[in-house]
Amino acid sequence: MTNSLPCRYRQLDQVLKGGMGEVIVCQDLNLDRKVAIKFIQDDNDTSRLTDEIQAMCKLHQDIRSKHIVQIFDVILDEENRRPGIVQEYIEGEDLVSRVLTQELSKNEYIKILYQIISGISDIHEKDLIHRDIKPNNIKFDAANLIKIFDFGLTRTENQNNSTMGFKGTTLFAAPELYSSGFVHFTKAIDIYAFGVTARYIAGLELDESFSKIPPSTSPKPSFKEVTFELSNDITNILDQTLAFNPQDRPSAQTIKDVLKKHLLFGKHRALLTSNGRTEVISKDKSSVNLNIDNVGSLTIQYNGLDFVVAHYAGNITVNRNSIRVNQLLPNNCVITFEGDHSRTFITFDISNPEVVL
């Protein structure tokens, strides 16, 4: 099929076939950049393209996610009277190719999962449900950053998040999507698909419990099977993504927070300030002892992940609540030493380092 594109777009040789149509790679002559223009082949899929346009416009309304493909324009192919989405052209390989050609280290694995769940978290923040999270819909750009694309099945939570019959991709579809009749779904279906994707990336078998239709109610194999040893909290939260009951699956933000903590291992600094004096706790100085004469003492240790109360003596509070051993200190708080006739206040602030991808 020939295409009649606006004059600012010059078609290049590449025409990529997608699930519901074709993607034409073009040069945007005005901005001197490559773009991908997505058209539908079948008029019956027009609603999918409309849904994708609405979803992507909503996603980029207030923020720009690093991990979601950008939409630049919506055009009309005059010759064939069909709409098209002009979006960011992703130069790199998809997740399937990466997994097949490279053996990942534990840190690389966690970084990939972190980027995927960050994209899903951004989608969910807009009350959108992607509905088709899978390795084929995830690519690496030229800077090696993860990008999620193909929003043709996207729905808005509490608005149009129901369907008649199955929609999605077998293996990656949550059990509740196989219900007969009218199916109501939530953001939890994206979390399940993320969990299956995480197993795929780790090279773990997607056995009969995934391929059975509907998926088996029995517990899924654990992420303890991965060849590189994951921490217990990462293993546990990844296992939870595959819970049969959608209410038992964690939120995207919760998963993101757990993965982020491990990617930032040893990179935090805590600053304690009192009466103009400061103390710093970091990987270079992982423990601090605070002593207030005739009042009390406190030892705080940094284990690379959290700042923990290792020992205390006396009447000490954190944000006016009693302190306890093994307590994790919050990012910002006031530690108070309560004496018989005086109080000593110490402010405690943890830095907020960024994950370097």
Secondary structure, 3 states (H helix, E strand, C coil): CCCCCCCCEEEEEEEEECCCEEEEEEEECCCCEEEEEEEECCHHHHHHHHHHHHHHHHHCCCCCCCCECCEEEEEEECCCCEEEEEEECCCCCEHHHHHHHCCCCHHHHHHHHHHHHHHHHHHHHCCEECCCCCHHHEEECCCCCEEECCCCCCEECCCCCEEECCCCCCCCCCHHHHCCCEEECCCHHHHHHHHHHHHHHCCCCCCHHHHCCCCCCCCCCCHHHCCCCCCHHHHHHHHHCCCCCHHHCCCHHHHHHHHHHHHCCCCCCEEEEECCEEEEECCCCCEEEEEECCCEEEEEEECCCCEEEEEEEECEEECCEECCCCCECCCEEEEEEECCCCEEEEEEEECCCCCCC
